[in-house]
Amino acid sequence: MLNEQEITARLAALDGWTREGQAIVKTYRFANYHETMAFVNAGAWIAHRADHHPDLEVGYNRCVVRYSTHSAGGLTDKDFACAARLDALFAA
Amino acid sequence: MLNEQEITARLAALDGWTREGQAIVKTYRFANYHETMAFVNAGAWIAHRADHHPDLEVGYNRCVVRYSTHSAGGLTDKDFACAARLDALFAA
């Protein structure tokens, strides 16, 4: 599990992610439902590959992604690595 | 928009759906992430066809579905019709 100093440093290296207790959260926005669902599925593929599954809130044109490492009871490098991979996917 | 009596009657005809303010909500549970994502996508297809999009909370082995007709400011027949279609999909 990362300590507060490590969390602060890793958050600063990401764009648009915020701390929410033992999780990090970002809202991605899309043009329409098709685009939203395509992102949800691409994100699910990353979750499979990383064996690390975020909680998602899916609306018509937005997806809120929330990463936490429940097994560790807090934030780990895995959460920040997956967050960076989702950002790369979004920017692709 | 449906009145309270109509909402109560339509809720009674469904299984596992509960009222939550101006929405109806149900939690579907699955064996694993693959199954969860397959349901999310089948549900998205229904949302496309009905042009009525629920809010979803997607976790590893569960999906919370929340229907409301935002344009009407409350619950309509469309919400209950889509809820029934999702239940049929889940039972398929």
Backbone of each chain as ProteinMPNN parsed JSONL, in Angstrom:
{"seq_chain_A": "MLNEQEITARLAALDGWTREGQAIVKTYRFANYHETMAFVNAGAWIAHRADHHPDLEVGYNRCVVRYSTHSAGGLTDKDFACAARLDALFAA", "coords_chain_A": {"N_chain_A": [[0.842, -1.2, 0.0], [0.467, 2.254, -0.755], [1.974, 5.146, 0.747], [0.897, 8.385, 2.058], [2.494, 10.408, 0.95], [3.558, 9.181, -1.301], [1.204, 8.723, -2.717], [0.309, 11.331, -3.235], [2.38, 12.217, -4.927], [2.085, 10.474, -7.122], [-0.504, 11.064, -7.953], [-0.164, 13.665, -8.827], [1.174, 13.253, -11.147], [-0.709, 12.434, -12.888], [-3.547, 13.275, -15.016], [-6.463, 14.892, -14.249], [-7.425, 13.062, -12.421], [-8.738, 12.45, -9.177], [-8.445, 12.251, -5.611], [-10.352, 10.092, -3.573], [-11.041, 9.197, -0.689], [-10.032, 5.953, -0.12], [-9.581, 5.575, -2.767], [-8.972, 6.431, -6.276], [-10.346, 8.672, -8.66], [-11.894, 9.401, -11.788], [-13.71, 11.299, -14.215], [-14.695, 10.527, -17.388], [-15.71, 11.967, -20.454], [-18.002, 11.775, -23.221], [-19.11, 11.851, -26.702], [-21.508, 10.604, -27.27], [-23.76, 7.805, -26.611], [-22.839, 5.502, -27.909], [-20.099, 5.962, -28.179], [-19.398, 6.14, -25.509], [-19.951, 3.489, -24.622], [-18.139, 2.068, -26.175], [-15.729, 2.913, -25.082], [-16.052, 1.918, -22.473], [-15.895, -0.821, -22.977], [-13.336, -1.108, -24.082], [-11.913, -0.309, -21.873], [-12.635, -2.392, -20.173], [-11.259, -4.48, -21.324], [-8.615, -3.784, -20.734], [-8.831, -4.019, -17.985], [-9.23, -6.798, -17.747], [-6.715, -7.73, -18.704], [-4.935, -6.598, -16.887], [-5.822, -7.746, -14.666], [-7.228, -6.264, -12.786], [-9.808, -4.511, -11.535], [-11.773, -1.783, -12.098], [-14.347, 0.178, -10.437], [-17.196, 1.256, -12.163], [-19.206, 4.0, -13.184], [-21.691, 4.357, -15.387], [-23.091, 6.502, -17.682], [-25.181, 8.22, -20.114], [-23.408, 9.808, -21.667], [-21.02, 9.73, -20.305], [-18.437, 8.348, -18.218], [-17.622, 7.362, -15.074], [-14.722, 6.466, -13.483], [-13.34, 4.43, -10.995], [-10.663, 3.563, -9.118], [-9.281, 1.263, -6.804], [-7.348, -0.685, -4.541], [-8.724, -3.215, -3.257], [-7.969, -5.558, -1.962], [-5.665, -4.807, -0.707], [-6.52, -2.89, 0.911], [-6.348, -0.216, 0.269], [-4.665, 2.294, -1.725], [-2.552, 1.335, -4.405], [0.411, 0.832, -6.458], [-0.628, -0.424, -8.66], [-3.166, 0.691, -9.067], [-2.547, 3.275, -9.959], [-1.039, 2.705, -12.209], [-2.951, 1.465, -13.839], [-4.744, 3.569, -14.116], [-3.208, 5.346, -15.625], [-2.988, 3.854, -17.951], [-5.641, 3.827, -18.821], [-6.001, 6.553, -19.358], [-4.221, 6.806, -21.488], [-5.497, 5.206, -23.332], [-7.861, 6.687, -23.697], [-6.842, 8.952, -24.88], [-5.961, 7.959, -27.229]], "CA_chain_A": [[0.0, 0.0, 0.0], [1.254, 3.484, -0.855], [1.741, 6.128, 1.812], [0.299, 9.644, 1.582], [3.457, 11.131, 0.125], [3.613, 8.483, -2.591], [-0.078, 8.958, -3.402], [0.334, 12.717, -3.723], [3.301, 12.299, -6.07], [1.522, 9.752, -8.271], [-1.666, 11.824, -8.428], [0.343, 14.853, -9.53], [1.672, 12.828, -12.458], [-1.868, 12.103, -13.72], [-4.38, 14.412, -15.382], [-7.918, 14.787, -14.05], [-7.772, 12.104, -11.38], [-8.786, 13.022, -7.841], [-8.487, 11.32, -4.492], [-11.658, 9.951, -2.906], [-10.8, 8.196, 0.348], [-9.044, 4.93, -0.485], [-9.686, 5.358, -4.213], [-8.782, 7.56, -7.181], [-11.555, 8.769, -9.476], [-11.903, 10.344, -12.916], [-14.88, 11.264, -15.084], [-14.448, 10.677, -18.816], [-16.926, 12.419, -21.143], [-18.058, 11.305, -24.601], [-20.06, 12.529, -27.581], [-22.795, 9.914, -27.306], [-23.786, 6.516, -25.906], [-21.992, 4.55, -28.63], [-18.708, 6.245, -27.819], [-19.268, 5.767, -24.093], [-19.891, 2.028, -24.487], [-16.881, 1.604, -26.773], [-14.687, 3.146, -24.073], [-16.287, 0.965, -21.374], [-15.408, -2.133, -23.396], [-11.878, -1.054, -24.187], [-11.452, -0.298, -20.491], [-12.821, -3.742, -19.621], [-10.152, -5.287, -21.847], [-7.457, -3.442, -19.899], [-9.085, -4.605, -16.655], [-8.924, -8.23, -17.891], [-5.277, -7.938, -18.883], [-4.233, -6.216, -15.66], [-6.514, -8.414, -13.566], [-7.499, -5.212, -11.797], [-11.108, -4.104, -12.057], [-12.301, -0.555, -11.494], [-15.796, 0.388, -10.397], [-17.606, 2.212, -13.193], [-20.568, 4.541, -13.269], [-21.87, 4.6, -16.812], [-24.275, 7.26, -18.083], [-25.33, 8.343, -21.56], [-22.213, 10.378, -22.315], [-19.914, 9.852, -19.347], [-18.083, 7.17, -17.432], [-16.802, 7.649, -13.9], [-13.877, 5.306, -13.183], [-12.853, 4.497, -9.616], [-9.7, 2.494, -8.834], [-8.782, 1.054, -5.451], [-6.925, -2.078, -4.392], [-9.5, -3.661, -2.093], [-7.218, -6.601, -1.253], [-4.623, -4.156, 0.093], [-7.185, -1.911, 1.78], [-5.946, 1.151, -0.054], [-4.139, 2.552, -3.07], [-1.261, 0.718, -4.731], [0.94, 1.191, -7.775], [-1.509, -1.0, -9.677], [-4.238, 1.653, -9.343], [-2.011, 4.389, -10.755], [-0.635, 2.162, -13.509], [-4.172, 1.27, -14.631], [-5.259, 4.908, -14.42], [-2.396, 5.868, -16.73], [-3.338, 3.099, -19.161], [-6.955, 4.32, -19.283], [-5.779, 7.872, -19.959], [-3.589, 6.586, -22.802], [-6.582, 4.687, -24.172], [-8.77, 7.795, -23.986], [-6.135, 9.898, -25.758], [-5.488, 7.242, -28.429]], "C_chain_A": [[0.88, 1.254, 0.0], [0.975, 4.394, 0.34], [1.261, 7.452, 1.199], [1.222, 10.406, 0.629], [3.544, 10.503, -1.272], [2.332, 8.716, -3.401], [-0.1, 10.355, -4.011], [1.209, 12.843, -4.959], [2.697, 11.63, -7.298], [0.29, 10.453, -8.837], [-1.218, 13.026, -9.261], [0.812, 14.507, -10.942], [0.527, 12.483, -13.411], [-2.7, 13.354, -13.995], [-5.858, 14.099, -15.106], [-8.358, 13.753, -13.032], [-7.769, 12.792, -10.024], [-8.853, 11.917, -6.803], [-9.892, 11.29, -3.923], [-11.504, 8.839, -1.881], [-9.716, 7.232, -0.074], [-9.075, 4.63, -1.984], [-9.23, 6.601, -4.974], [-9.88, 7.492, -8.238], [-11.353, 9.757, -10.618], [-13.187, 10.182, -13.713], [-14.447, 11.51, -16.52], [-15.773, 11.065, -19.486], [-16.846, 12.083, -22.632], [-19.155, 12.018, -25.384], [-21.45, 11.895, -27.512], [-22.659, 8.539, -26.628], [-22.887, 5.471, -26.575], [-20.531, 4.716, -28.211], [-18.451, 5.83, -26.363], [-19.098, 4.259, -23.953], [-18.617, 1.455, -25.114], [-15.733, 1.787, -25.777], [-14.827, 2.157, -22.913], [-15.707, -0.405, -21.739], [-13.893, -2.166, -23.563], [-11.275, -1.037, -22.781], [-11.579, -1.662, -19.832], [-11.7, -4.668, -20.094], [-8.882, -5.046, -21.024], [-7.615, -4.061, -18.511], [-8.795, -6.106, -16.671], [-7.417, -8.452, -17.839], [-4.51, -7.645, -17.607], [-4.74, -7.018, -14.46], [-6.746, -7.436, -12.412], [-8.72, -4.451, -12.299], [-11.628, -2.854, -11.361], [-13.81, -0.654, -11.307], [-16.124, 1.473, -11.408], [-19.005, 2.731, -12.905], [-20.746, 4.981, -14.703], [-23.178, 5.338, -17.057], [-24.293, 7.402, -19.586], [-24.025, 8.797, -22.224], [-21.059, 10.588, -21.333], [-19.651, 8.505, -18.684], [-17.173, 7.609, -16.286], [-16.039, 6.37, -13.554], [-13.27, 5.482, -11.797], [-11.936, 3.295, -9.36], [-9.331, 2.469, -7.363], [-8.323, -0.402, -5.379], [-7.53, -2.628, -3.11], [-8.714, -4.682, -1.264], [-6.133, -6.004, -0.366], [-5.234, -3.144, 1.062], [-6.775, -0.483, 1.495], [-5.432, 1.269, -1.467], [-2.759, 1.933, -3.241], [-0.795, 1.217, -6.096], [0.044, 0.696, -8.894], [-2.623, -0.012, -10.063], [-3.729, 2.772, -10.256], [-1.555, 3.921, -12.133], [-1.863, 1.985, -14.406], [-4.796, 2.606, -15.017], [-4.512, 5.499, -15.61], [-2.734, 5.144, -18.033], [-4.698, 3.542, -19.708], [-6.816, 5.691, -19.937], [-5.156, 7.735, -21.345], [-4.618, 6.082, -23.812], [-7.506, 5.824, -24.62], [-8.145, 8.748, -25.006], [-5.782, 9.282, -27.104], [-6.157, 7.759, -29.708]], "O_chain_A": [[1.909, 1.301, 0.674], [-0.133, 4.404, 0.876], [1.227, 7.608, -0.022], [0.776, 10.972, -0.369], [3.597, 11.204, -2.282], [2.379, 8.886, -4.619], [-0.483, 10.532, -5.168], [0.829, 13.499, -5.929], [2.788, 12.168, -8.402], [0.062, 10.441, -10.046], [-1.832, 13.352, -10.277], [0.842, 15.366, -11.822], [0.753, 12.265, -14.602], [-2.575, 14.362, -13.3], [-6.419, 13.157, -15.665], [-9.556, 13.587, -12.804], [-6.902, 13.621, -9.746], [-9.266, 10.793, -7.091], [-10.547, 12.326, -3.803], [-11.801, 7.678, -2.165], [-8.593, 7.649, -0.359], [-8.646, 3.561, -2.418], [-9.115, 7.684, -4.401], [-10.292, 6.411, -8.658], [-10.73, 10.806, -10.451], [-13.693, 9.071, -13.873], [-13.9, 12.566, -16.839], [-16.83, 10.548, -19.123], [-15.769, 12.102, -23.228], [-20.012, 12.693, -24.812], [-22.456, 12.584, -27.678], [-21.59, 8.17, -26.143], [-22.256, 4.658, -25.899], [-19.83, 3.743, -27.931], [-17.416, 5.246, -26.042], [-18.201, 3.798, -23.246], [-18.08, 0.46, -24.626], [-14.871, 0.917, -25.648], [-13.83, 1.622, -22.428], [-15.098, -1.067, -20.899], [-13.249, -3.157, -23.217], [-10.252, -1.673, -22.53], [-10.732, -2.048, -19.027], [-11.248, -5.536, -19.347], [-8.171, -5.985, -20.666], [-6.651, -4.565, -17.934], [-8.194, -6.635, -15.737], [-6.912, -9.246, -17.045], [-3.553, -8.344, -17.275], [-4.156, -6.971, -13.378], [-6.497, -7.738, -11.245], [-8.677, -3.823, -13.356], [-11.893, -2.876, -10.159], [-14.469, -1.476, -11.944], [-15.425, 2.481, -11.503], [-19.874, 1.992, -12.442], [-20.041, 5.869, -15.183], [-24.248, 4.857, -16.683], [-23.495, 6.765, -20.273], [-23.601, 8.225, -23.228], [-20.237, 11.489, -21.498], [-20.53, 7.647, -18.605], [-16.094, 8.158, -16.508], [-16.644, 5.316, -13.356], [-12.751, 6.548, -11.466], [-12.385, 2.149, -9.384], [-9.097, 3.509, -6.748], [-8.858, -1.256, -6.085], [-6.945, -2.53, -2.031], [-8.777, -4.68, -0.035], [-5.725, -6.622, 0.618], [-4.543, -2.609, 1.928], [-6.844, 0.372, 2.377], [-5.735, 0.429, -2.315], [-1.914, 1.997, -2.348], [-1.517, 1.931, -6.793], [-0.037, 1.318, -9.953], [-2.976, 0.106, -11.236], [-4.405, 3.162, -11.208], [-1.672, 4.658, -13.112], [-1.821, 2.314, -15.591], [-5.318, 2.755, -16.122], [-5.124, 6.088, -16.501], [-2.76, 5.761, -19.098], [-4.882, 3.623, -20.922], [-7.446, 5.957, -20.96], [-5.52, 8.463, -22.269], [-4.613, 6.472, -24.979], [-7.882, 5.903, -25.79], [-8.831, 9.28, -25.879], [-5.356, 9.986, -28.019], [-5.87, 7.264, -30.798]]}, "seq_chain_B": "MLNEQEITARLAALDGWTREGQAIVKTYRFANYHETMAFVNAGAWIAHRADHHPDLEVGYNRCVVRYSTHSAGGLTDKDFACAARLDALFAA", "coords_chain_B": {"N_chain_B": [[-45.917, 11.21, -17.124], [-45.943, 8.855, -14.494], [-48.339, 8.346, -11.848], [-48.316, 7.951, -8.215], [-49.816, 5.696, -7.519], [-49.894, 4.247, -9.905], [-47.176, 3.738, -10.19], [-46.639, 2.103, -7.96], [-48.194, -0.146, -8.622], [-46.931, -1.009, -10.994], [-44.365, -1.551, -10.067], [-44.865, -3.702, -8.388], [-45.332, -5.666, -10.197], [-42.89, -6.351, -11.085], [-39.725, -8.045, -10.462], [-37.523, -7.704, -7.843], [-36.871, -5.075, -8.25], [-36.536, -1.813, -6.905], [-37.901, 1.234, -5.562], [-36.362, 4.389, -5.85], [-36.434, 7.395, -5.078], [-37.0, 9.378, -7.863], [-36.526, 7.258, -9.5], [-36.142, 3.776, -10.57], [-34.531, 0.866, -9.326], [-32.252, -1.851, -9.66], [-30.13, -4.526, -8.6], [-28.093, -6.612, -10.361], [-26.456, -9.755, -10.221], [-23.411, -11.56, -10.926], [-21.297, -14.299, -12.096], [-18.666, -13.698, -12.652], [-16.275, -11.3, -14.011], [-16.323, -11.35, -16.798], [-18.881, -12.317, -17.388], [-20.385, -10.284, -16.247], [-19.671, -8.084, -17.893], [-20.632, -8.973, -20.342], [-23.372, -8.921, -19.893], [-23.705, -6.167, -19.46], [-23.199, -5.216, -22.025], [-25.2, -6.455, -23.551], [-27.355, -5.269, -22.344], [-26.833, -2.639, -23.083], [-27.397, -2.774, -25.769], [-30.163, -3.111, -25.733], [-30.776, -0.637, -24.631], [-29.988, 1.067, -26.733], [-31.872, 0.283, -28.719], [-34.301, 0.912, -27.498], [-33.949, 3.535, -27.186], [-33.495, 4.6, -24.652], [-31.792, 5.198, -21.829], [-30.265, 3.656, -19.187], [-28.726, 4.497, -16.002], [-25.709, 2.998, -15.0], [-24.013, 1.073, -12.53], [-21.076, -0.494, -12.461], [-19.431, -3.269, -11.258], [-17.033, -5.806, -10.298], [-18.5, -8.259, -10.211], [-21.14, -7.524, -10.383], [-23.953, -5.51, -11.399], [-25.514, -2.524, -11.057], [-28.559, -1.244, -11.986], [-30.24, 1.641, -13.015], [-33.173, 3.184, -13.708], [-34.786, 6.052, -15.03], [-36.934, 8.633, -16.232], [-35.595, 11.248, -17.346], [-36.288, 13.411, -18.949], [-38.964, 13.652, -18.465], [-39.011, 14.16, -15.856], [-39.461, 12.207, -13.966], [-40.861, 8.943, -13.286], [-41.806, 6.82, -15.972], [-43.848, 4.832, -18.24], [-41.975, 3.826, -19.977], [-39.679, 3.367, -18.43], [-40.448, 1.174, -16.865], [-41.061, -0.692, -18.822], [-38.55, -1.067, -19.994], [-37.15, -2.07, -17.791], [-38.427, -4.535, -17.471], [-37.644, -5.744, -19.838], [-34.895, -5.982, -19.429], [-34.891, -7.766, -17.295], [-35.924, -10.019, -18.584], [-33.869, -10.499, -20.353], [-31.816, -11.126, -18.557], [-32.801, -13.482, -17.506], [-32.717, -15.088, -19.67]], "CA_chain_B": [[-45.325, 10.734, -15.87], [-46.858, 7.982, -13.745], [-48.612, 8.767, -10.48], [-47.824, 7.017, -7.187], [-50.588, 4.451, -7.596], [-49.417, 3.53, -11.091], [-45.807, 3.278, -9.91], [-46.752, 0.98, -7.026], [-48.716, -1.3, -9.357], [-45.924, -1.497, -11.94], [-43.268, -2.132, -9.285], [-45.326, -4.996, -7.863], [-45.299, -6.632, -11.3], [-41.485, -6.67, -11.371], [-39.028, -8.792, -9.413], [-36.211, -7.238, -7.404], [-36.694, -3.644, -8.485], [-37.016, -0.977, -5.815], [-38.035, 2.664, -5.831], [-35.333, 5.252, -5.255], [-36.81, 8.742, -5.526], [-37.628, 9.42, -9.193], [-35.939, 6.182, -10.298], [-36.234, 2.396, -10.086], [-33.162, 0.355, -9.243], [-32.065, -3.278, -9.379], [-28.76, -5.025, -8.654], [-27.895, -7.934, -10.957], [-25.184, -10.341, -9.788], [-22.847, -12.462, -11.921], [-20.258, -15.205, -11.613], [-17.327, -13.129, -12.856], [-16.231, -10.036, -14.762], [-16.723, -11.619, -18.184], [-20.342, -12.394, -17.412], [-20.88, -8.939, -15.956], [-19.509, -7.225, -19.067], [-21.528, -9.459, -21.396], [-24.699, -8.384, -19.57], [-23.661, -4.718, -19.681], [-23.292, -4.972, -23.463], [-26.541, -6.824, -24.005], [-28.217, -4.194, -21.839], [-26.595, -1.448, -23.901], [-28.126, -2.99, -27.023], [-31.56, -2.788, -25.431], [-30.842, 0.817, -24.445], [-29.976, 1.629, -28.084], [-33.127, 0.001, -29.403], [-35.403, 1.615, -26.836], [-33.525, 4.927, -27.037], [-33.736, 4.929, -23.246], [-30.482, 4.787, -21.318], [-30.172, 3.619, -17.726], [-27.423, 4.682, -15.362], [-25.177, 1.709, -14.542], [-22.812, 0.983, -11.695], [-20.507, -1.782, -12.845], [-18.335, -3.786, -10.453], [-16.477, -7.068, -10.796], [-19.522, -9.306, -10.377], [-22.489, -6.967, -10.193], [-24.314, -4.313, -12.15], [-26.694, -1.832, -10.543], [-29.227, -0.55, -13.092], [-31.143, 2.681, -12.487], [-33.968, 3.807, -14.778], [-35.629, 7.207, -14.752], [-37.13, 9.396, -17.463], [-35.155, 12.589, -16.945], [-37.009, 14.411, -19.739], [-40.305, 13.795, -17.878], [-38.833, 14.507, -14.449], [-39.97, 11.156, -13.082], [-40.966, 7.593, -13.844], [-42.805, 6.638, -17.028], [-43.994, 3.445, -18.696], [-40.736, 3.436, -20.638], [-38.773, 2.831, -17.41], [-40.889, -0.16, -16.451], [-40.933, -1.577, -19.984], [-37.128, -1.407, -20.14], [-36.808, -2.929, -16.652], [-38.934, -5.878, -17.787], [-36.796, -6.287, -20.909], [-33.616, -6.391, -18.824], [-35.146, -8.989, -16.521], [-36.064, -11.11, -19.553], [-32.511, -10.737, -20.836], [-31.07, -11.786, -17.475], [-33.362, -14.829, -17.334], [-32.645, -15.813, -20.954]], "C_chain_B": [[-46.371, 9.923, -15.112], [-47.126, 8.56, -12.356], [-48.221, 7.653, -9.497], [-48.521, 5.655, -7.262], [-50.117, 3.592, -8.778], [-48.013, 2.962, -10.864], [-45.841, 2.051, -9.008], [-47.205, -0.284, -7.747], [-47.65, -1.874, -10.289], [-44.727, -2.114, -11.214], [-43.628, -3.525, -8.794], [-45.264, -6.079, -8.931], [-43.872, -7.043, -11.667], [-40.848, -7.396, -10.191], [-37.677, -8.136, -9.086], [-35.921, -5.768, -7.666], [-37.24, -2.879, -7.29], [-37.065, 0.478, -6.258], [-36.894, 3.406, -5.154], [-35.585, 6.657, -5.785], [-37.538, 8.683, -6.848], [-37.08, 8.331, -10.1], [-36.342, 4.819, -9.741], [-34.874, 1.74, -10.283], [-33.179, -1.145, -9.001], [-30.575, -3.628, -9.476], [-28.761, -6.437, -9.23], [-26.531, -8.454, -10.528], [-24.733, -11.437, -10.756], [-21.706, -13.28, -11.345], [-18.861, -14.583, -11.692], [-17.42, -11.881, -13.739], [-16.677, -10.214, -16.208], [-18.244, -11.616, -18.312], [-20.957, -11.004, -17.177], [-20.818, -8.069, -17.203], [-20.405, -7.674, -20.222], [-22.948, -8.922, -21.153], [-24.754, -6.878, -19.835], [-23.839, -4.416, -21.167], [-24.647, -5.359, -24.034], [-27.541, -5.763, -23.55], [-28.059, -2.917, -22.638], [-27.32, -1.558, -25.233], [-29.61, -2.664, -26.844], [-31.73, -1.277, -25.271], [-30.838, 1.538, -25.794], [-31.353, 1.513, -28.722], [-34.288, 0.785, -28.822], [-35.163, 3.127, -26.815], [-33.831, 5.431, -25.621], [-32.573, 4.326, -22.457], [-30.436, 4.808, -19.791], [-28.798, 4.098, -17.256], [-26.99, 3.329, -14.82], [-24.053, 1.936, -13.535], [-22.273, -0.424, -11.916], [-19.339, -2.136, -11.929], [-17.883, -5.122, -11.011], [-17.565, -8.095, -11.113], [-20.939, -8.804, -10.11], [-22.691, -5.761, -11.098], [-25.596, -3.748, -11.549], [-27.278, -1.025, -11.698], [-30.263, 0.41, -12.508], [-31.861, 3.349, -13.655], [-34.763, 4.987, -14.242], [-35.813, 7.94, -16.073], [-36.855, 10.856, -17.158], [-35.959, 13.67, -17.672], [-38.411, 14.653, -19.176], [-40.214, 14.186, -16.408], [-39.385, 13.457, -13.496], [-40.025, 9.824, -13.795], [-42.086, 7.518, -14.874], [-42.902, 5.146, -17.374], [-42.719, 2.931, -19.343], [-39.755, 2.804, -19.643], [-39.162, 1.396, -17.04], [-40.801, -1.159, -17.602], [-39.475, -2.008, -20.155], [-36.669, -2.305, -18.997], [-37.237, -4.368, -16.928], [-38.084, -6.533, -18.881], [-35.442, -6.735, -20.366], [-33.784, -7.668, -18.015], [-35.255, -10.197, -17.446], [-34.69, -11.496, -20.107], [-31.718, -11.525, -19.801], [-31.515, -13.239, -17.331], [-33.154, -15.703, -18.566], [-31.716, -17.026, -20.869]], "O_chain_B": [[-47.55, 10.276, -15.099], [-46.251, 9.188, -11.759], [-47.844, 6.555, -9.906], [-47.895, 4.609, -7.092], [-49.965, 2.376, -8.66], [-47.704, 1.85, -11.293], [-45.146, 1.069, -9.268], [-46.666, -1.365, -7.513], [-47.483, -3.091, -10.364], [-44.144, -3.087, -11.692], [-42.787, -4.424, -8.788], [-45.157, -7.265, -8.617], [-43.667, -7.964, -12.457], [-41.362, -7.366, -9.073], [-36.803, -8.031, -9.947], [-34.841, -5.277, -7.338], [-38.273, -3.242, -6.728], [-36.375, 0.894, -7.189], [-36.51, 3.09, -4.028], [-35.027, 7.06, -6.805], [-38.571, 8.024, -6.964], [-37.151, 8.446, -11.324], [-36.816, 4.707, -8.61], [-34.164, 2.007, -11.252], [-34.003, -1.655, -8.242], [-29.855, -3.097, -10.322], [-29.357, -7.348, -8.657], [-25.561, -7.697, -10.473], [-25.556, -12.148, -11.333], [-21.21, -13.0, -10.254], [-17.984, -14.906, -10.891], [-18.505, -11.471, -14.152], [-17.329, -9.339, -16.777], [-18.811, -11.0, -19.214], [-21.924, -10.618, -17.834], [-21.79, -7.392, -17.541], [-20.884, -6.843, -20.994], [-23.636, -8.521, -22.091], [-25.741, -6.376, -20.373], [-24.543, -3.475, -21.532], [-25.181, -4.667, -24.902], [-28.461, -5.407, -24.287], [-29.029, -2.19, -22.854], [-27.803, -0.559, -25.768], [-30.226, -2.023, -27.696], [-32.723, -0.709, -25.728], [-31.583, 2.498, -25.99], [-31.925, 2.494, -29.198], [-35.153, 1.266, -29.554], [-36.056, 3.902, -26.47], [-34.352, 6.53, -25.428], [-32.394, 3.109, -22.421], [-30.555, 5.869, -19.179], [-27.834, 4.102, -18.021], [-27.798, 2.596, -14.249], [-23.252, 2.861, -13.67], [-22.931, -1.415, -11.599], [-18.368, -1.385, -11.838], [-18.315, -5.521, -12.093], [-17.54, -8.725, -12.17], [-21.812, -9.554, -9.673], [-21.741, -5.091, -11.504], [-26.633, -4.411, -11.535], [-26.581, -0.22, -12.316], [-31.05, 0.048, -11.633], [-31.232, 4.002, -14.488], [-35.335, 4.933, -13.154], [-34.944, 7.877, -16.942], [-37.749, 11.606, -16.765], [-36.275, 14.711, -17.097], [-38.986, 15.723, -19.378], [-41.226, 14.506, -15.785], [-39.737, 13.766, -12.357], [-39.327, 9.603, -14.784], [-43.167, 8.074, -14.681], [-42.141, 4.322, -16.869], [-42.415, 1.74, -19.268], [-39.08, 1.827, -19.968], [-38.304, 0.521, -16.919], [-40.503, -2.334, -17.387], [-39.198, -3.176, -20.429], [-35.872, -3.216, -19.219], [-36.492, -5.307, -16.648], [-37.839, -7.738, -18.843], [-34.905, -7.755, -20.798], [-32.923, -8.547, -18.045], [-34.742, -11.271, -17.134], [-34.396, -12.675, -20.302], [-31.027, -12.485, -20.142], [-30.698, -14.121, -17.066], [-33.383, -16.911, -18.521], [-31.543, -17.742, -21.855]]}, "name": "protein", "num_of_chains": 2, "seq": "MLNEQEITARLAALDGWTREGQAIVKTYRFANYHETMAFVNAGAWIAHRADHHPDLEVGYNRCVVRYSTHSAGGLTDKDFACAARLDALFAAMLNEQEITARLAALDGWTREGQAIVKTYRFANYHETMAFVNAGAWIAHRADHHPDLEVGYNRCVVRYSTHSAGGLTDKDFACAARLDALFAA"}
